Amino acid sequence: MSPIWPGMTDWLPCPAAGNITVPNRYLIKVLSMEAKKYLFEIPDDPNHAANKVINWIAPDSDVLEVGCASGIQTRVLKTSKGCRVTGLEINPAAAEDAKVFCEDMIVGSIEQLDLAQRLGEKKFDFIMFIDVLEHLTDPCAALRKVAPFLQNGGQLIASIPNIAHAAVCWELAHGRFDYQQYGLLDNTHIRFFTKKTIIKLFEEAGYRILAWDKVTKTPEETEFNINCTSSGDREFLAWIKRHNPEADTYQFIVKTQLAEPGQTATGYQRFEEQEAIRQLEITVEELKQQNLKLESQLKWLEDHRFGPLSGILNQILPKI
């Protein structure tokens, strides 16, 4: 019998029975520590990803929660919304905590499980990937794998960290990309997304995005504790925010649905076109500001009666 996760068992020689499998004690310890990492209470904060996702789940729904961890959101879905939740969790310790709130618990990796064998003909009104896709080696394949289990008109909801947040740009500009215990550079993240690549991911997986939401944090509010003490620092952050409208977006939350043939080809193209237009608008605004500055300087010269020099500048500036 294969283990639920490669490496979860070790082969141990036994004189009486030959090789036998035993739990990998080191891995079990690590997984138990990781389970505690996701033990928290959902704060009473409308800017929290869990609250935003739960608000999108209709009461009395059948829900597949991929990566349910210790069941923090699962409990709310069951007790407050009357939902029937099937949990899927790779961490056995976390799954043990969450299963009391689930109709069914599947322990294993979404990337390795045979869902058709495990779920059969079961369908769900909602499938949730809350801060999960960034942990997968092939998130597109995972999204495709769960597609057959969505009800007709069902929705897949995901929350995804934004690697283009101003705080990460700040860290990179200072030569740092240091992993953290949690947050944007969580040390278990192996995939990184921007709004543009999220659109591309879901369209390639066969979904269309119905709605967007976001969790916002300024760089100072993130785990990096950024403190802009100089005018140069503030100007740099202002430049980032001028060029990136999602600079304060900490997490994206998307509501998606399986696309009809031909529906997925437009979203990414439209984003590319809008991005090109936005960059042109930024360039025009910057040129306007430069022009205003030059006009101000010219007026100062005229007011101070630098006659010959002013005349020369009047001849030069119209040519710029």
N, C-alpha and C positions, 0 to 999 in steps of 0.2 A: 504494500500500500504506500503510495507516494505521500510525502508530508504536505501539509497545507501551504507551506512556504519553503522553498529550497533553503537548506541550511538549518531548518528548525529542529532536525534530528541529527544525531551523530551515529556512526557505526561503532559498535563496541564488541571486541572479540570475547566470546564466552566459551569456556572449555566444554560445557555441557550441551549448549544449543547452537554453537557456531556464532556467526555474527548476528547481533541483535541491534535494534534501533533504540536509542534513548534520547530524551530531550536534550537539546543543546543548551546547557545551563547558562553559558555566557550570553547567548542570543535572547533567551527568555528574560534574563535580567535586564538587558538593554531595552527590550520591548516593554517591560514593565515600567522602566523609567520614562520611555516615550509616551506611554499611556497617561502618566501623571502630568506630562507637559500640556495635554489638552483638557485637563480637568479645570473647569472654571464655571462660574455662574454668568449667564448672559446679563450684562448690565442693562439698566433701564435707560438706554441711550438710542435714540432713533438713528444715529449715525453709525451704529454697529452692524456689521454684515449679517450676523445671525438674525437680528430683528428684521432687517430688510428682506431677507430671504423668506422667513416665516410669514411675513405679511403677504407674500405672493402665493402662499399655499392655501388653497381653498379648504374650508372645514370638511370633515367627513370624506377625505380623499384617501386613495391607496397610494402610498409613497415608497419609492425605493431610495434609500439614503446611502449613497456610495461614500465610504469613508466616514462612518457615523461616529468614530472615536468612542468616547465613553458615554455617549448618549445624551449630551447636554441639550442639543436641539431636538433629539428624538423624544425626550420627555415632554417638552413643550408641545410638540406636534400631537402627541397622544393625549395629554391631560387638558390642554387648552383648546385644541382644534378637533379633537375626536378623530384623528387620522389613524389609519392602520399602516404601520411602518414595517417594511422589511429592511433590516440593516445589513450592510456589507462592510466588513472591517478586517484589515490585514493583521491587526494586533490582537492576539487572543486575550490578553489581559483587559484591554479596552472593551473588546466585544463582550466579555463576561459581565462588565458593568452595564453595558447598553442593552443587553438582550431582555432585561425585565420590562423594557418599554416597547419591545418589538413583537410583532406577530410571528416573525421568523428572523433568524440571524444566520448569515452566511459568513464564515470565517475564511479569509483567503485574499488573494490579490485579484483585483478587477482585471489585471492584465493576463493572469494565468488561469483563472477559473473558466470552466465550461458552463456559462450561464444558462444555455439552452437545457442542459441536463439538470441543472439545479433548480431553475424556475419553471421549466416546462412551458405551458401556455399562459402563464400569469401575465397580466398587463397592469400598468400603473398610470394613474392620472398625472403624477409628478415624479421626476427623477432628479435627485439633488447631487451636485458635486460641489460641496462647500470647502474651498481651499484644498482641493484634491488634485486637480489637473497638473499643477506645477510639480507634483511629486512623482509623476508617471514618466516612463521612458518614451511611451508613444501615446500621448493623450488623444490624438485623432482616432486611433484604433479603438480606444476605450469608449469614446463617444459613439462610434459606429456599432460597437458591440452591444450597447444597451438599447439602441434604436428599435429593435423588434419588440421590446417590452413596453413601449409607450402606447397607451390607448390612442385611438383615433382622436386627434385634437389635443392629446396630452402635451405637457410641457417639460422641458429640461431646464433646470435653473442652476447656475454656477456662479461662484464668487472666485475671483482670480486676482492675485496681487499685481500691482502695476510697477514693472521694473523701470519705467521712465519717470518715476516720481522725482521731484526736485532734490530730495535728500540723497537718492542714489547718484544722481548727476553730480551733486556736490562732492560726495565721497570719491567718485571716479576722478573728478577734477583735481582732487588732492592725492591721487595715486593710491586710493584704497578701494578694495572690494572684499571687505572682511565679513565672513559669515557670522550670523548671530544665533542665539538660542531660539529666537522667534522673529516674526516680522517679515519685511521685504526680502531680506537675505537670510531667511531661516536656513539652518545648516542641513535640512533635509530636502531643500528645493533642488531639482535637477533641470527644470524647464523655467523659462522666464518669458513674460508676455507684456506687450504694449496693447493699446486699443486696436491698433492696426493688425497686429498678429492674432488677436482674439477673433476679429472678424474673419480673417483668413482661415483660422483653425476650424471654426464652426461651419463655414461654407464648404470647406474641403470634407468635413465629416457628414455633410448632407443636411444641415440645419439652417434655418433663417432666424435672425435675431428679431424678436418682437419688441423688446423694451430694454432700456439700460437704466441702471442706477449706480451709485458710487458711494464709497466711504471716503471722506476727505480728511486730510491732516496736513497742516503746514509742516515744513521741514523741522521747525522747532518742536513740534508735537510728536515726532517720530522717535523710535528707539535710538536714533543716532544723536539726539540732543544737540542739534546744530545751533550754534550761537554766532550770529553775524555781528561782529564787533566793529568792523570798519566800513567805510563808505564803499570801498571796492568790493567787499563781500556782498553788501546789499545790492550793488549794481549788477553783480554777477547773477544773483538769484532773480533779480528783476528781468534780466536778459533771458534766463531760462524760461520764466513764466510767459514772457512775450512770445517766445517761439514754440512753446508747448502748452496748449490750453488745458492739458490734463496733469500739469506739474504738481498739483496738490491732491490728485486722485491717488488714494492709498490702495484701494481695491475696486475693481470693476465687478458689478453684479449684472448678469445677463439672463433674460428670460427668452428661451428659444423654443422652436417647434420644428418638427421634421418638414423639410421643404418639398414642394412639388417640383417635378422636373423643370429646370430652367429658372427657378426662383433664386438660386444661390449665386448666380453669376453677377448680380448687380451691386450688392452691398459693398464688396471690396473695391470694385471699380469706382463707385460713387465716393467712397472714402478717399481714394487716391485723388479724384478730381477736386473734392472739397479741400483737401490738404494743399494741393497746388494753388488753388485760389487764395487760401488763407496766407500762404507764404508770399504771394504777390501783394496782398493787402498789407502785410507787415513791411515789405520793401517800400511800397508807396508811402506808408506812414513815416518810415525812417527818413526817406528823401524829403518829405514835407518838413520834418523837424530840422533837418540839416539846412533846408532853404530858409526857414524862419530864423535860424541862428545866424546865417550869413546876412540876411536882411537887417537883423538887429545890429550886427557889427558894422555894416555899411552906414546905418543911420547914425551910429555913434561917431563914426569918422566925419560924416557930414556935419553933425552938430558941433564938432570941435574944429571945424573949418580947416581941415587939411586939404586945401583946394586942389593942388596938383595931384596929390595921391588919390583923393576922392574921385577925380575925373578919370584917372587910370583904372580904378576899381570899377567904375560905372561901365567902362568899356570891356573889362574882362569878365565880370560876373554874368552878363547876359549870355555869354558863350559857354558857360559851365552847364 
